[in-house]
Amino acid sequence: MPLIQINQNLLTSYNRELACKNIPAKEQQYYVKWLRYYLDFCNKYKFNLADAGSIPPFIEKLHLKRQSTFQKQQAQKAIKIYFGLIAREQQKKKTYQNPNADKKNRNKIGETLKPYQGMVQGHRTVYSAQPEKRSATTPLKPDVKPDAVSDVGTGQSWQAEFKKLSDEINVRHYSPKTLKSYRLWAQKLQAFTRSKSPSLLDVNDVKSFLTYLAVEKKASAASQNQAFNALLFFFRHVLGKEFGKIDGVVRAKRRPYIPVVLSKQEVNDVISVMRPPCDLVVNMLYGCGLRLSECLKLRINNFNFDAGILTVHDGKGKKDRTVPIPKVLVDELKLQMDKVYQLFQNDLSNGYHGAFMFDRIEKKYKNAAKEFIWQWFFPAKRLTEVADTKEIRRYHFHESHVQKAIKKAVNKAKLTKRATAHTFRHSFASHLLQANYDIRTIQALLGHSDVRTTMIYTQTVPSRTLKEARSPLDIP
């Protein structure tokens, strides 16, 4: 969706204001850009264009978009100039309508120039937002606003709550993706409630937000459930509150999902047009039923070629499991291991500090990062310098490279199905089911905690012709 256009009169006045503020001509376009982003943000999240409560979530949005400290400071200054402009215009209008207005009111223009007292420090945004003061120059709240969301205590900082959310996620050893998802939903709730003070949040705010997702945003059932779980965690473990019963919330019905499955020929067609190491990655996705993240996080010590077993650590839900190593891939896997060893030796000779280690493994095994068995099986092409310690380390191959390679290969193979990395895991399960493998065996290989999740693959296998009922005593 394109950004909204700034009204020409406002744009002219704003450019004039920038010139009066001695903003260099070459920088003025960036100030206009930030104003446009801010107006678009307010339009999208239903904020009043002159409501100070909209600024903390806007700056937080820039932080989530990984804008630099300089960019956030520039955006903050651009909005401050805008607030000063509209405050002065409103005061002029009031004075024109009431020429005998008290001079003391005119001297209070400066108060409206400070609706937001935030500062950007380093990579963090530090707020000292204050409750909005109702005055002659303070605009009314927008007409389009959920009734259940109160204006009381809006414009507050949620920085402490986001920090605690991160701590609560990390102490439970949840994945970074879980933190990113939960933080995103909490940030959306913050924007929806106009940065309402976290201490004032209650179940009605959540009800209104979930209803807004379902009715206004047409969010899918999966997104609604994800939002519910994220906010349940946020309330329970960050705010120390309980949801209680949430009744009367409109929810989208979950539609039955049938995964896309490729035939064996289609799998071979895709892999045949891929280059190393992506072709081997996809072979592992299909041959072992791995998730993409599980495959790329494999280390040398996960492979037991003598027993023909691959151990998958820290799968979904931090569960471990074992799967058989495909015999047809053994030679190719050993060749990849040799390449990793050569790369490892070259790294050591160049001052290598080891592979990145997670979950305190390095504290438990101090020299693990520089041992061959702990190297990534699919290492990244480039070394990474750790900013704090200046150490040179290597990460694993990034998911985006595989995803792009799969998309390109699917198009090159001229498939008419929408195939992603996860499609090969679906195909693994479906083809085993076609080969009459027990559903419980497939459940264990996939690492599903509930067999009902695995049962979805029964819908991908053509039903067999029904036979006449017979007693097992009569079956030869």
C-alpha positions in Angstrom: 0.0 0.0 0.0 1.6 3.4 -1.0 2.2 6.1 1.6 -0.3 8.8 1.9 0.4 12.1 0.2 1.0 15.3 2.3 -1.5 18.1 1.7 0.1 20.7 -0.5 -0.7 23.6 1.9 0.8 21.6 4.8 3.8 20.7 2.7 4.4 24.4 1.8 4.0 25.5 5.4 6.3 22.7 6.7 9.0 23.5 4.1 8.8 27.2 5.2 9.2 26.1 8.8 12.2 24.0 8.0 13.9 27.0 6.4 13.1 29.1 9.4 14.7 26.4 11.6 17.9 26.6 9.5 17.6 23.0 8.4 20.1 22.6 5.5 18.4 22.4 2.1 19.9 19.0 1.3 18.4 17.5 4.5 14.9 19.0 4.2 13.8 16.1 1.9 14.5 13.7 4.7 12.5 15.7 7.2 9.6 15.7 4.8 10.0 11.9 4.4 9.8 11.4 8.2 6.7 13.6 8.4 5.1 11.5 5.6 6.0 8.3 7.5 4.5 9.7 10.7 1.3 10.8 9.0 1.0 7.4 7.3 1.6 5.7 10.7 -1.1 7.7 12.4 -3.5 6.9 9.5 -2.8 3.2 9.7 -3.1 2.8 13.4 -5.9 5.4 13.9 -3.9 7.9 15.9 -4.8 11.6 16.0 -2.2 13.4 13.8 -1.5 15.8 16.7 -1.8 13.4 19.5 1.4 13.1 21.6 0.5 9.6 22.5 1.3 8.5 18.9 5.0 9.4 19.1 6.4 6.7 21.4 4.9 3.8 19.3 6.1 5.6 16.2 9.7 5.8 17.4 9.4 2.2 18.7 8.2 1.2 15.2 11.4 2.8 13.7 13.4 0.9 16.2 11.8 -2.4 15.1 12.5 -1.5 11.5 16.2 -1.2 12.5 16.5 2.5 11.8 19.8 3.9 13.0 20.1 6.2 16.0 20.7 9.2 13.8 17.6 8.4 11.7 15.4 8.1 14.9 16.8 11.4 16.2 16.1 13.1 12.9 12.6 11.7 12.7 12.0 12.9 16.3 13.1 16.4 15.3 11.0 16.4 12.2 7.9 15.6 14.2 8.7 18.2 16.8 8.8 20.8 14.1 5.5 19.6 12.8 3.9 19.8 16.3 5.3 23.4 16.6 3.8 24.3 13.3 0.3 23.0 14.0 0.3 24.5 17.5 1.1 27.9 16.1 -1.5 27.6 13.4 -4.2 26.6 15.9 -3.2 29.5 18.1 -3.5 31.9 15.2 -6.9 30.6 14.4 -8.1 31.0 17.9 -6.7 34.5 18.2 -8.5 35.4 14.9 -11.8 34.1 16.2 -11.3 35.8 19.6 -9.2 38.9 19.2 -9.6 39.7 22.9 -8.1 36.4 24.0 -5.9 36.6 27.1 -2.3 37.2 26.3 -1.3 34.5 28.9 -2.8 31.9 26.5 -0.6 33.1 23.7 2.5 32.7 25.9 1.6 29.1 26.5 2.3 28.1 22.9 5.6 26.8 24.0 3.8 24.2 26.1 2.3 22.6 23.0 5.7 22.5 21.4 6.6 19.9 23.9 3.9 17.2 23.6 6.7 14.6 23.5 9.6 14.5 25.8 11.4 11.5 24.3 15.1 11.1 23.7 16.9 8.6 21.6 20.0 7.1 23.2 22.2 4.6 21.4 20.1 1.8 20.0 17.4 2.3 22.6 14.6 4.8 22.7 14.1 6.3 26.1 10.8 8.0 26.8 9.6 10.4 29.5 6.2 10.9 28.0 3.7 12.7 30.1 -0.1 12.5 30.2 -1.6 14.8 27.6 -2.8 18.1 28.9 -6.2 19.2 27.8 -6.1 22.8 26.6 -7.5 25.1 24.0 -4.7 24.1 21.6 -5.0 20.3 22.3 -6.9 18.6 19.5 -9.8 16.3 20.3 -9.3 12.5 20.1 -10.1 10.9 16.7 -13.7 9.9 16.0 -12.7 6.5 14.7 -11.6 4.6 17.8 -12.6 1.4 19.6 -15.0 2.2 22.4 -13.3 -0.1 24.9 -9.9 1.6 24.7 -9.6 4.4 27.2 -7.6 7.6 26.6 -6.5 7.6 30.2 -2.8 7.2 30.7 -1.9 7.1 27.0 1.5 8.1 25.6 3.5 6.0 28.1 6.8 4.2 27.6 6.8 0.4 27.3 10.5 0.0 27.3 10.7 -1.7 30.7 8.0 -4.1 29.7 9.8 -5.0 26.4 13.0 -5.6 28.4 11.2 -7.9 30.8 9.5 -9.7 27.9 12.9 -10.4 26.5 14.2 -11.6 29.8 11.2 -13.9 30.4 11.6 -15.4 26.9 15.3 -16.0 27.3 15.1 -17.5 30.8 12.8 -20.1 29.3 15.2 -20.8 26.4 12.5 -20.0 23.8 13.7 -19.4 20.3 14.6 -15.9 19.0 11.7 -16.3 16.6 9.3 -16.6 19.5 10.7 -13.4 21.1 10.4 -11.6 17.8 6.8 -12.7 17.3 5.7 -12.0 20.9 7.4 -8.6 20.9 5.6 -7.7 17.6 2.2 -8.5 19.0 2.9 -6.6 22.2 4.0 -3.6 20.1 0.8 -3.9 18.0 -1.2 -3.8 21.2 0.8 -0.8 22.3 0.0 1.0 19.1 -3.7 0.0 19.3 -4.0 1.3 22.9 -2.0 4.4 22.0 0.8 3.5 24.4 -1.6 3.2 27.3 0.2 2.7 30.6 0.9 -1.0 31.0 -0.3 -0.9 34.6 -3.8 0.2 33.3 -4.1 -2.5 30.7 -6.9 -4.9 31.3 -8.8 -7.8 29.6 -11.1 -5.3 27.8 -8.1 -3.9 25.9 -7.2 -7.4 24.7 -10.8 -8.1 23.7 -11.0 -5.0 21.7 -7.7 -5.7 20.0 -8.6 -9.3 19.1 -11.9 -8.2 17.7 -10.2 -5.5 15.7 -7.8 -8.1 14.2 -10.8 -10.3 13.2 -13.2 -7.7 12.0 -11.1 -4.8 10.7 -7.9 -6.5 9.7 -9.5 -9.8 8.6 -6.6 -11.7 10.3 -6.5 -15.4 9.8 -7.3 -17.8 12.6 -3.6 -18.7 12.9 -2.7 -15.1 13.3 -5.4 -14.5 15.9 -4.3 -17.6 17.9 -0.7 -16.4 17.7 -1.7 -12.9 19.0 -3.8 -14.5 21.8 -0.9 -16.7 23.0 1.6 -13.8 22.8 -0.6 -11.5 24.8 -1.5 -14.2 27.3 2.3 -14.6 27.9 2.7 -10.9 28.0 0.0 -10.4 30.6 0.9 -13.4 32.8 4.7 -13.2 32.9 5.4 -9.5 32.2 2.5 -7.6 33.7 1.7 -10.2 36.3 -2.0 -10.2 35.4 -4.4 -13.0 34.4 -6.7 -12.8 31.4 -9.6 -14.5 33.0 -12.4 -15.4 30.7 -12.4 -13.7 27.3 -16.0 -14.0 26.0 -17.7 -12.2 23.1 -14.6 -11.9 20.9 -15.2 -12.4 17.2 -12.8 -15.2 16.0 -12.1 -16.4 12.5 -12.9 -20.1 12.0 -9.8 -22.3 11.4 -10.1 -23.8 8.0 -8.9 -27.3 7.4 -5.4 -27.2 6.0 -4.0 -29.7 3.5 -0.3 -29.2 2.9 1.2 -29.0 -0.5 3.1 -32.3 -1.4 5.5 -32.9 -4.3 5.8 -36.2 -6.1 9.2 -37.9 -6.0 9.8 -36.9 -9.6 9.0 -33.2 -8.7 11.4 -33.4 -5.8 14.2 -34.7 -8.0 13.4 -32.1 -10.7 13.9 -29.3 -8.2 17.1 -30.7 -6.6 18.6 -31.4 -10.0 18.7 -27.7 -10.9 20.1 -26.5 -7.6 23.8 -25.7 -6.8 25.8 -26.8 -3.7 25.3 -26.6 -0.8 21.6 -25.8 -1.3 20.9 -29.0 -3.2 22.3 -31.0 -0.2 20.2 -28.9 2.2 17.0 -29.7 0.3 18.0 -33.4 0.1 18.2 -33.4 3.9 14.9 -31.6 4.2 13.2 -34.3 2.1 15.4 -37.3 3.1 15.2 -36.7 6.9 12.0 -34.6 7.3 13.8 -31.7 8.8 12.7 -28.2 9.3 14.9 -25.7 7.5 16.1 -24.2 10.8 16.9 -27.7 12.2 18.9 -28.5 9.1 21.0 -25.4 9.0 21.8 -25.7 12.7 23.3 -29.1 12.4 26.9 -29.5 13.6 29.5 -32.1 12.8 28.8 -34.1 16.0 25.1 -34.6 15.0 26.2 -37.2 12.5 26.8 -40.9 13.4 27.6 -42.6 10.1 28.5 -45.9 11.8 25.0 -46.2 13.2 23.4 -44.4 10.3 21.7 -42.0 12.8 21.3 -38.2 12.7 20.6 -36.5 16.0 18.5 -33.4 15.8 19.0 -31.1 18.9 16.7 -28.3 20.0 13.9 -28.9 17.5 10.6 -27.1 17.8 9.7 -26.9 21.5 13.4 -27.6 22.4 12.9 -31.3 21.7 15.6 -33.7 20.6 15.0 -36.7 18.2 16.9 -39.1 16.0 16.3 -39.9 12.3 18.0 -42.3 9.9 20.6 -40.9 7.6 19.6 -41.6 4.0 22.1 -44.2 2.6 22.1 -42.6 -0.8 23.4 -39.3 0.7 26.2 -40.8 2.8 29.0 -40.2 0.3 27.8 -36.6 -0.4 27.5 -35.9 3.3 31.0 -37.1 4.0 32.3 -35.0 1.1 30.6 -32.0 2.7 32.2 -32.8 6.0 35.6 -32.8 4.3 35.0 -29.4 2.9 34.0 -28.1 6.4 37.3 -29.5 7.8 39.4 -27.8 5.2 37.5 -24.5 5.8 38.0 -25.0 9.5 41.8 -25.5 9.2 42.0 -22.3 7.1 40.0 -20.4 9.6 42.3 -21.5 12.5 45.4 -20.3 10.6 43.7 -16.9 10.2 43.0 -16.2 13.9 39.6 -17.9 14.0 37.9 -17.7 17.4 35.4 -20.5 16.6 31.9 -21.1 15.6 29.0 -19.3 17.3 27.8 -21.2 20.3 24.4 -21.0 22.0 22.6 -22.0 25.1 25.7 -21.7 27.3 27.4 -24.6 25.6 30.6 -22.5 25.4 30.6 -22.0 29.2 30.1 -25.7 29.8 32.8 -26.6 27.1 35.2 -23.7 27.1 37.1 -24.8 24.0 34.1 -26.2 22.1 33.9 -23.3 19.6 37.3 -24.2 18.2 36.8 -27.9 18.1 36.0 -29.5 14.8 33.0 -31.5 16.1 31.2 -28.3 17.1 31.6 -26.6 13.6 28.5 -26.0 11.6 27.8 -28.7 9.0 26.5 -25.9 6.6 28.8 -23.0 7.5 28.2 -19.4 6.3 30.5 -18.3 3.4 31.8 -15.3 5.3 33.2 -14.8 8.8 31.6 -12.5 11.2 33.3 -10.0 13.6 31.6 -9.7 17.0 31.3 -6.0 17.7 31.8 -6.2 21.5 34.7 -8.6 21.6 36.2 -8.1 18.1 36.3 -11.9 17.8 36.2 -13.5 14.4 33.5 -16.3 14.3 31.5 -18.2 11.8 27.7 -18.5 11.7 25.7 -21.2 9.8 24.4 -20.8 6.3 21.5 -18.3 6.3 17.9 -19.5 5.7 17.2 -16.8 3.2 19.9 -18.2 0.8 18.1 -21.6 0.7 14.7 -20.1 0.4 15.7 -18.0 -2.6 17.5 -20.9 -4.2 14.3 -23.1 -3.8 12.1 -20.5 -5.3 14.4 -20.1 -8.3 14.7 -23.9 -8.7 10.9 -24.4 -8.5 10.5 -21.9 -11.3 13.3 -23.4 -13.3 11.7 -26.9 -12.9 8.4 -25.4 -14.1 6.4 -26.8 -11.2 2.8 -25.6 -11.0 2.7 -26.0 -7.2 3.7 -23.4 -4.6 6.7 -25.1 -3.0 8.7 -23.8 -0.1 11.4 -25.3 2.2 8.7 -26.8 4.4 7.1 -28.5 1.4 9.9 -31.0 1.3 9.2 -32.0 5.0 5.5 -32.4 4.0 6.6 -34.6 1.1 8.8 -36.7 3.4 5.8 -37.5 5.7 3.3 -38.1 2.9 5.6 -40.5 1.0 6.3 -42.5 4.1 2.6 -42.8 4.7 2.1 -43.9 1.1 4.7 -46.6 1.8 2.5 -47.9 4.6 4.6 -46.6 7.5 2.9 -46.4 10.8 1.5 -43.0 11.7 3.2 -43.1 15.1 6.6 -43.8 13.5 6.1 -40.8 11.2 5.1 -38.7 14.2 8.4 -39.6 16.0 10.5 -38.9 12.9 8.8 -35.5 12.5 9.1 -34.6 16.2 5.4 -33.9 16.6 4.2 -33.8 20.2 0.6 -34.6 19.2 -0.3 -37.3 16.7 -3.2 -35.1 15.5 -0.7 -32.9 13.9 0.7 -35.8 11.9 -2.8 -37.0 11.0 -3.1 -34.1 8.5 -0.9 -36.1 6.1 -3.6 -38.8 5.7 -5.4 -36.2 3.6 -2.5 -36.0 1.1 -2.6 -39.8 0.4 -5.1 -41.1 -2.2 -7.6 -43.4 -0.5 -7.3 -47.0 -1.4 -10.1 -49.1 -2.7 -12.2 -50.6 0.1 -12.1 -54.3 0.3 -14.9 -56.7 1.4 -14.7 -57.1 5.2 -13.0 -60.4 6.2 -12.0 -62.0 9.4 -8.2 -62.1 10.0 -8.6 -65.9 10.4 -9.6 -66.0 6.7 -6.7 -63.9 5.4 -3.8 -66.1 4.2 
